[in-house]
Each structure stands twice: as C-alpha cells, then as structure tokens.
Amino acid sequence: MVASNQAMPVPVISVAQMRDWEKTTWAAGRTPTQVISRVGHIVTSRAKQLTRPGDLILILAGKGHNGDDARQTGQNLSDREVTLLNLANPETALKEFNSLLSLPPVLIIDGLFGIGLNRPLEGAWVKLIDKVNRSRIPVLSIDVPSGLNADAGEPEGAAIRATVTLTLGAPKKGLLKSSAWPFVGRLEVAPDIGLVPCPQEGEVQWTLPEDFDNFPPSRPVDGHKGTFGHLVGVAGSLGYHGAAVLAAHGALRAQAGLISLLVQNDVYQPIASQLQSAMVRPWRPGMKLPDSCSAVLFGPGLAANDLPANLKSELRHVWRELPLPVIADASALDWIPTGTTPAKSIRVMTPHPGEAARLLKVKTTAIQSDRPAALRKLSKQYGNCWVVLKGHQTLVGRSKGDVFFNSSGNPFLAQGGSGDVLAGYLSGLLAQPQLQADPTTTIRYGVWQHGAAADLLSSERTNWTIENLLEALGNRKKARRQD
C-alpha cells in the first residue's frame, strides 16, 4: 500500500471562519503581536524574492492589522531602500504616491485594506487604487488585494491588481473565484503564521507542496519493469501525430515500467521515428490489450475527421468495462459514455473549460463562474470519475468528497501540447500499481508537478517551450517555501 501524504491540505475558508480561527488562537494565549511579527518575516522573504538588494520598495500601510503586517515588513527590509506611506487620508495619500512615481519603486507592498472590507470605498480611495494600478509597478498584496471583498471575490468599487497575493493562514473563498483572478494575480498561501492549527474543515482544499513530502513512496530495490506497470496509449492521427509523441514523453517522465502506443496507420512512421523508449504499433480493429497492461490512455491526437467508427466504439467499451485505470483526454472526451463504470475502477477525464462546457451543454462562462460545481456535475455524469478541470488553479476531485485547487502553474502553460504532456504524465503515474492505491494523491501530485515544472522554467526564462517542459517535468520535489 502507498503511504498517504503526511501534510493535510489547507481548507478554503470564509472571512468569518478566519475570524473564528484568530479568536481561537488568542484564547489559547497567543497574541496578535506575535502573529504580526511572524507575518512580517514571511512577507519580507517573499518581497526579497521579487527584488534585489538596493531596490526601492514602496509600502502602502493602512490603519488595521493589514497595515501592521506591512509596517513590520518594512522594518525587516534593511538591505532594500524602503519608503513607507502610512495612509489614513486618501487625498493626502494620492499626492504622496504621485510624488514617488518618478523614482520609481521596483515593488509596491499593498497593506491598505484587509479581509474585513465589506462596503464600497469612498471616491478618493478609488482614485488612489486606480493610480496604483495604472502605474504598472508590480504589487505584492498582503492577505488580499486591497479593495477586494474576500468572500464575494468582487471589488468594493475598486481593487488593487496584484502581481502576487500572499494570503495568510488559508485561502479565502472569494480569492478563488474567476471574478477575483484579475486582481489576485498569482495566489500564494502562507499557512504557518503563528496561529493554532486550523479548526476549520470543508470539502474545498488548497494544495501545498508539503502535501507531497513523502510522495511518491520509495521504489522497492528489487523492482523490475513489471513492478511499475505497463501503460497502453491509443493516440495520434493524421495531422495530430505530435500530440501522441508528447503524451508518450510525458508518460516516460512518470517512469512507468513499459509504455506502448497504438497509433493510426498513416502516422505510424512519424510517431515511431521520434520515440525510442516507448513501443509503437499500428492500431488494428479488435486488438487485445497485452496481459501486462495496467492502465489505458486514449485521446491525445485523435482529432482527425476520418477515424474508424469501430475505434470509438472499442474505446467506449474500454471506459465502460475495463477494470484497470482508464484516462480520457482531448477529442476522446466526446466519446466516453455516461453512466456507471466498474466498481472500484479508476476513471479520469481531463477537460479544459471549453471541453467541460461542451460536455455539460453550457457556456464556458458558466463553467468558470463555479468551477467546483462544474467538476462535480461532470464526475456524476460520467460514473463518479476523477475530473482534472484544467486552467488557472486546475481542480482535481469527484462528485463527492474533497475538491482540490492546484497551487502551481502559470499562464505560459497556455501552449499547444501542454495538455498532452499532462495526460501522458498522469497516465504514466496511474499505470504504476504502487500508485493506484491512492489515486487522488497520485493525480494531485501529477497536476502539481506539471505546474511546478512550468514555474521553474518561468523563473529562468520566458521563452520556454513544451519540449523544455518535458525536460523539467517531475524534477521538483518541493516548491520554494515562503518562510
């Protein structure tokens, strides 16, 4: 049996739940001053990652605890040039801010308003926030972008457009709504800010790198190819052979014992010529899976208009009847049958929002407006399968139980082939019997690694390609901590 991940995911909570968590902490004898000191060090560490020694950092500090966090941060930045604006009057603040734009700051630390804001801002504050946004200076927001309602995910008249939002303790539910994305920027969570262990529970969770500290488990020293599974992929058609190649390389990065690819006859040569470690054979009607097969992937590159009808019917049968893990991706999502699947079987589908909308017969905006609900509907429709709903903060879950927001990845993953790599990587992991015992963690791990590889590449350069992603995939044991 595979050991479950040791760290528990962080729950997504409301503002009221955050306040209750704080009250529980104060009742236990810890003080706001201790937490503010801790937060100041955490924000300082992140600010240093975004700047260089000697850079000018402008700190906007309001009257509440959010401002206290910002002021504490300023005291810790001794190797940076720091300008602190304690902002109580918005008219004065706007004049002071305008006078500093000519310098200009390399980073703005936003500590104006915290999660307690729940009413529209006065006009002068709106003007100040608009000026900050129009300056295009990178912004690190503490806990929540100032002006954003942390429950509703909507601006209260105006909101800071942060580059990074470092939220404290746990993500607030409004930060994860699609309406909040333009303001939140990259959402990062600092889970350990000195509070007592979180007393809140829920079915929506945020994934931390620490969730995978002891995952995957060590391989047995006497293992061989058969120990680590045999993935069979049905992929590739005329005009789309590259997707099959990328999926196969993704599976190879997962290090399954064997990988076989069944491809359409007219693309056999270009696919086989690009793969050495994977076995490639032309697909034939009625082909039997090898006895050693431990998982099946179908979909990448099966987009040609002239695919054999019996190919689709055979893959529907695989989804409906095969007791092994089956992963459906890309065009093949339209072929899988609704209804039940074999008891205790592993079924995974990997739609992007457009595909999810097509399957649920709604508009893409409906998917994005409530992604967890869309995931649950898809899972229920297709036999309680696992759903990987791709996009910003990719979701992993089923019709019941926990839904997990992924914390890694960035917009540079929006390249053709990225999804093929992910499908192959997930399939290569799920082909391994040792990892099938905990499919939720295995899928979450695969999704996180895919995004973490993109983050690593983007920290080095901005012109990386999907081929570079394959080189980095699976090579990140843990993301950088904020403390």
C-alpha positions in Angstrom: 0.0 0.0 0.0 1.1 3.5 -0.7 1.5 5.8 2.3 -0.8 8.8 2.2 0.7 12.3 2.1 1.7 13.4 5.6 0.7 17.1 5.4 -3.0 18.0 5.3 -4.2 20.3 2.5 -5.3 23.7 3.7 -9.1 24.3 3.6 -10.6 27.2 1.7 -12.4 29.3 4.3 -14.7 32.4 4.6 -13.8 35.6 6.4 -16.0 34.6 9.3 -14.1 31.3 9.7 -10.8 33.2 9.6 -12.0 35.4 12.4 -13.1 32.4 14.4 -9.6 30.9 13.8 -8.0 34.1 15.1 -10.2 34.1 18.2 -9.3 30.5 19.0 -5.7 31.5 18.7 -6.0 34.5 21.1 -7.9 32.3 23.6 -5.0 29.8 23.5 -2.6 32.6 24.8 -1.0 33.7 21.6 -1.1 37.4 20.7 -1.7 39.4 17.6 1.7 41.0 18.0 3.4 37.6 17.8 1.4 36.7 14.6 2.2 40.1 13.0 5.9 39.6 13.7 5.7 36.2 12.0 3.8 37.6 9.1 6.3 40.4 8.7 9.1 37.9 8.3 7.1 35.8 5.8 6.2 38.8 3.6 9.8 40.1 3.8 11.1 36.8 2.5 8.7 37.0 -0.5 9.5 40.6 -1.2 13.2 39.8 -1.3 12.5 37.1 -3.9 10.8 39.7 -6.1 13.5 42.4 -5.7 17.3 42.8 -5.4 19.4 44.5 -2.7 19.3 48.3 -3.1 15.9 48.3 -4.9 13.3 50.8 -3.8 10.2 49.2 -2.3 7.1 51.3 -1.6 4.9 50.1 1.3 1.3 51.2 1.5 0.1 50.7 5.1 -3.5 51.2 6.2 -4.8 51.6 9.8 -5.7 48.0 10.6 -3.7 44.8 11.2 -3.1 44.5 7.4 -1.2 47.8 7.7 0.6 46.5 10.8 1.8 43.5 8.7 3.1 45.9 6.1 4.9 48.1 8.6 6.5 45.1 10.2 7.7 44.0 6.8 9.3 47.4 6.2 11.3 47.1 9.4 12.8 43.9 8.1 14.0 45.1 4.7 17.3 46.6 5.8 19.1 45.8 2.5 16.4 47.5 0.4 15.5 51.1 0.2 12.1 51.4 1.7 9.5 54.2 1.6 6.6 53.7 4.0 3.4 55.5 3.4 1.0 55.3 6.4 -2.3 56.1 4.8 -5.2 57.4 6.7 -6.3 60.2 4.4 -6.8 59.2 0.8 -6.4 62.7 -0.7 -3.0 63.1 1.1 -2.1 59.6 0.1 -2.7 60.3 -3.6 -0.4 63.3 -3.6 2.4 61.4 -1.8 2.0 58.5 -4.1 2.2 60.7 -7.2 5.4 62.3 -5.9 7.1 58.9 -5.6 6.3 57.6 -9.1 9.2 59.5 -10.7 11.7 57.4 -8.7 10.1 54.8 -9.4 9.7 51.9 -7.0 10.5 48.4 -8.1 7.8 46.8 -6.0 4.7 48.0 -4.1 3.7 46.2 -0.9 0.0 46.5 -0.5 -1.2 46.7 3.1 -4.1 49.2 2.7 -7.2 47.1 3.4 -7.6 43.6 4.7 -10.3 40.9 4.6 -12.6 43.0 6.8 -13.5 45.3 4.0 -17.2 44.7 3.1 -18.5 48.1 1.9 -17.8 50.3 -1.1 -14.8 52.5 -0.9 -15.0 56.3 -1.0 -14.1 58.0 -4.2 -10.7 59.2 -3.1 -9.6 55.7 -2.2 -10.9 54.5 -5.6 -8.7 57.2 -7.3 -5.7 56.1 -5.3 -6.2 52.4 -6.2 -6.7 53.3 -9.8 -3.4 55.3 -9.8 -1.6 52.3 -8.3 -3.0 50.1 -11.0 -2.1 52.4 -13.8 1.4 52.8 -12.6 2.0 49.1 -13.7 4.5 48.7 -10.9 4.5 45.1 -9.6 2.4 44.7 -6.4 2.7 42.2 -3.6 -0.6 42.2 -1.7 -0.7 41.0 1.9 -3.6 38.6 2.5 -6.0 40.2 0.0 -5.7 42.8 -2.8 -6.9 46.0 -1.1 -10.5 46.7 -2.1 -11.4 43.1 -3.0 -14.2 41.5 -1.0 -12.6 38.4 0.3 -15.9 36.5 0.4 -17.6 37.7 -2.7 -14.5 37.9 -4.9 -15.7 41.3 -6.3 -14.1 44.8 -5.9 -15.7 47.2 -3.5 -15.7 50.0 -6.1 -12.0 49.3 -7.0 -9.3 46.8 -6.1 -5.5 46.6 -6.4 -4.4 44.5 -9.3 -1.7 42.5 -7.6 1.1 40.6 -9.2 1.2 38.2 -6.2 -1.2 37.9 -3.4 0.3 36.2 -0.4 -2.7 35.2 1.7 -2.3 34.4 5.3 -3.3 31.1 7.0 -5.6 29.8 4.4 -7.2 31.0 1.1 -10.3 33.0 1.5 -13.1 31.7 -0.8 -13.5 34.9 -2.7 -9.9 34.9 -3.9 -10.5 31.7 -5.9 -13.5 33.0 -7.9 -12.9 33.8 -11.5 -14.1 37.3 -10.9 -11.2 37.8 -8.5 -8.4 36.4 -10.7 -7.5 39.8 -12.4 -7.0 41.3 -9.0 -5.4 38.4 -7.1 -2.7 37.7 -9.7 -0.7 34.7 -8.5 -2.2 33.4 -5.3 0.3 32.0 -2.8 -0.6 30.8 0.7 1.5 31.2 3.9 -0.1 28.5 6.1 2.1 28.9 9.2 1.7 32.4 10.5 1.7 31.5 14.2 -2.0 30.6 14.6 -3.1 27.4 16.3 -3.8 24.5 14.0 -6.7 25.4 11.7 -10.0 24.3 13.4 -12.0 24.7 10.1 -12.9 21.9 7.8 -14.5 21.8 4.4 -14.6 19.9 1.1 -12.7 22.5 -0.9 -8.9 22.4 -0.3 -5.8 24.2 -1.4 -2.8 22.1 -2.4 0.6 22.8 -0.8 3.9 21.4 -1.9 4.3 19.9 1.5 1.4 17.6 0.8 3.8 15.5 -1.2 6.8 15.4 1.2 6.6 11.6 1.4 5.1 11.0 -2.0 5.7 9.1 -4.3 6.9 6.3 -2.0 10.4 4.9 -2.5 10.6 2.2 -5.1 11.4 -1.4 -4.0 15.1 -2.1 -4.5 14.2 -5.4 -6.3 11.7 -3.8 -8.6 11.7 -4.5 -12.4 9.8 -3.3 -15.4 6.8 -5.4 -14.5 6.7 -3.9 -11.0 6.0 -0.4 -12.3 3.2 -1.1 -14.8 2.6 -1.1 -18.5 0.7 1.9 -19.9 -1.1 1.4 -23.3 -1.9 4.6 -25.1 -4.2 5.0 -28.0 -3.3 8.3 -29.6 -2.3 10.1 -32.8 -4.0 10.6 -36.1 -3.2 12.3 -39.4 -2.3 15.9 -38.7 -2.1 15.3 -35.0 0.8 13.0 -34.5 2.7 15.4 -32.3 0.2 15.1 -29.5 0.8 11.3 -29.3 4.6 11.9 -29.1 4.2 14.5 -26.4 1.9 12.2 -24.4 4.3 9.4 -24.7 7.2 11.5 -23.5 5.1 12.7 -20.6 4.4 9.1 -19.6 8.1 8.3 -19.9 8.8 11.1 -17.4 6.5 9.4 -14.9 8.8 6.3 -15.3 6.2 3.6 -15.8 7.8 0.2 -16.4 6.6 -0.1 -20.1 4.8 2.2 -22.5 3.1 1.0 -25.6 1.5 3.4 -28.1 -1.2 2.3 -30.6 -1.5 4.8 -33.4 -3.3 5.2 -36.7 -1.5 3.5 -39.6 -0.9 6.8 -41.5 1.0 8.3 -38.7 2.9 5.3 -37.5 6.2 6.3 -39.2 6.5 9.9 -37.9 5.5 8.8 -34.4 7.7 5.7 -34.2 10.7 7.7 -35.5 10.5 10.1 -32.6 10.2 7.5 -29.8 12.9 5.1 -28.6 11.8 4.0 -25.1 8.1 3.6 -26.0 6.9 0.7 -28.2 4.8 1.9 -31.1 2.4 -0.3 -33.1 -0.3 0.5 -35.6 -3.8 0.2 -34.2 -6.0 -2.6 -35.7 -9.7 -3.3 -35.1 -10.2 -5.8 -32.4 -6.7 -5.6 -30.9 -6.4 -7.1 -27.5 -4.6 -5.3 -24.7 -1.4 -7.1 -23.5 -1.7 -9.2 -20.4 0.7 -6.9 -18.7 -1.4 -3.8 -19.3 -2.0 -1.8 -16.1 -3.6 1.4 -17.4 -5.0 2.8 -20.7 -4.8 6.4 -22.0 -6.8 7.4 -25.0 -7.4 10.7 -26.7 -4.3 12.8 -27.4 -4.1 13.4 -31.1 -7.3 11.5 -32.0 -8.8 14.5 -33.8 -8.8 13.6 -37.4 -12.2 13.5 -39.1 -11.8 10.1 -40.7 -11.1 8.0 -37.6 -12.6 4.5 -37.9 -16.0 4.2 -36.2 -15.0 1.0 -34.5 -12.1 2.8 -32.8 -14.6 5.0 -30.9 -16.8 2.0 -30.0 -13.9 0.0 -28.8 -12.7 2.8 -26.6 -16.2 3.3 -25.2 -16.1 -0.3 -24.3 -12.8 0.1 -22.5 -14.2 3.0 -20.5 -17.3 1.1 -19.6 -15.9 -2.3 -18.8 -12.1 -2.4 -18.2 -11.2 -2.9 -14.5 -7.9 -1.1 -15.0 -7.3 2.7 -14.7 -8.5 4.5 -17.9 -7.7 8.1 -18.7 -9.6 10.0 -21.3 -8.3 13.2 -22.8 -8.9 15.7 -25.6 -11.2 14.7 -28.5 -11.9 11.4 -26.9 -13.8 13.1 -24.1 -16.7 13.4 -26.5 -16.8 9.6 -26.9 -16.9 8.3 -23.4 -20.3 7.0 -22.3 -22.2 8.5 -19.4 -23.4 6.2 -16.6 -21.7 3.8 -14.3 -18.2 2.3 -14.6 -16.8 -0.9 -12.9 -16.8 -0.9 -9.1 -13.6 0.4 -7.6 -12.2 1.2 -11.0 -10.1 4.3 -11.7 -11.5 6.6 -14.4 -10.0 10.0 -15.1 -11.1 12.7 -17.5 -9.0 15.9 -18.2 -11.2 18.6 -19.8 -10.3 22.2 -20.3 -13.1 24.7 -19.6 -14.3 24.7 -23.2 -14.5 20.9 -23.3 -16.3 20.8 -20.0 -18.8 23.3 -21.3 -19.4 21.2 -24.3 -19.9 18.0 -22.3 -22.3 19.7 -19.9 -24.1 21.6 -22.7 -23.5 25.1 -21.1 -21.4 28.1 -22.0 -17.7 28.3 -20.9 -18.6 31.3 -18.7 -20.9 29.0 -16.7 -18.0 26.6 -16.1 -15.7 29.4 -15.0 -18.2 31.0 -12.7 -18.3 27.9 -10.4 -15.6 25.5 -11.3 -16.0 23.2 -8.3 -19.7 22.7 -9.2 -18.9 22.0 -12.8 -16.4 19.4 -11.8 -18.9 17.6 -9.6 -21.5 17.6 -12.3 -19.0 16.1 -14.8 -17.9 13.5 -12.3 -21.5 12.5 -11.6 -22.4 12.3 -15.2 -19.5 10.0 -16.0 -19.8 7.4 -13.3 -18.1 9.3 -10.4 -14.8 9.5 -12.3 -12.0 11.7 -11.2 -12.0 15.0 -13.1 -9.0 17.2 -13.7 -10.6 20.5 -14.7 -7.7 22.3 -16.3 -7.0 26.0 -16.4 -6.0 28.6 -13.8 -5.8 26.8 -10.5 -6.6 23.4 -12.0 -9.1 21.4 -10.0 -9.0 17.7 -9.0 -11.9 15.9 -7.5 -15.0 13.8 -7.9 -18.8 14.1 -7.5 -18.5 13.7 -3.7 -15.7 14.4 -1.3 -12.8 16.9 -1.4 -12.1 19.1 -4.4 -8.5 20.3 -4.6 -7.3 23.6 -6.1 -3.8 23.2 -7.5 -1.3 25.9 -6.5 1.3 25.6 -9.2 1.5 26.7 -12.8 1.4 29.9 -14.7 0.0 31.4 -18.0 3.0 30.2 -20.0 1.4 26.7 -19.8 -1.1 28.0 -22.4 0.7 26.4 -25.3 -0.4 23.7 -27.6 0.8 20.3 -26.3 0.7 21.2 -22.6 -2.4 19.1 -22.0 -1.0 16.2 -24.0 2.1 16.2 -21.7 -0.2 16.3 -18.6 -2.4 13.4 -19.8 0.7 11.3 -20.5 2.3 12.1 -17.2 -0.8 11.3 -15.2 -1.3 8.1 -17.1 2.3 7.0 -16.5 1.8 7.6 -12.8 -1.5 5.7 -12.6 -0.1 2.8 -14.6 2.1 2.0 -11.6 0.4 -0.4 -9.2 2.1 1.1 -6.2 0.5 4.5 -7.0 -3.0 3.1 -7.8 -3.8 2.6 -4.1 -4.2 6.4 -3.6 -5.4 7.7 -6.9 -6.5 11.1 -5.6 -3.0 11.9 -4.3 -1.4 10.5 -7.4 -3.5 12.7 -9.7 -2.9 15.8 -7.5 0.8 15.1 -7.5 0.9 14.8 -11.3 -1.0 18.1 -11.7 1.2 19.9 -9.2 4.4 18.6 -10.8 3.2 19.7 -14.2 2.6 23.3 -12.9 5.7 23.3 -10.8 7.9 22.5 -13.8 6.3 25.5 -15.6 7.1 27.7 -12.6 10.7 26.5 -12.5 11.1 27.3 -16.2 9.4 30.7 -16.0 11.8 31.6 -13.1 14.7 31.1 -15.5 13.3 32.5 -18.8 10.0 33.5 -20.6 10.6 31.8 -23.9 10.4 28.2 -22.9 8.6 25.6 -25.0 6.7 22.4 -24.3 9.8 20.4 -25.1 11.5 22.3 -22.2 8.5 21.4 -20.0 9.2 17.7 -20.7 12.8 18.1 -19.6 11.7 19.7 -16.3 8.7 17.6 -15.6 8.8 15.5 -12.4 12.0 17.1 -11.2 10.6 19.3 -8.5 10.3 17.7 -5.1 9.2 20.8 -3.4 8.4 24.4 -4.3 10.1 27.3 -2.7 8.7 28.0 0.8 7.6 31.5 1.7 9.2 31.4 5.2 
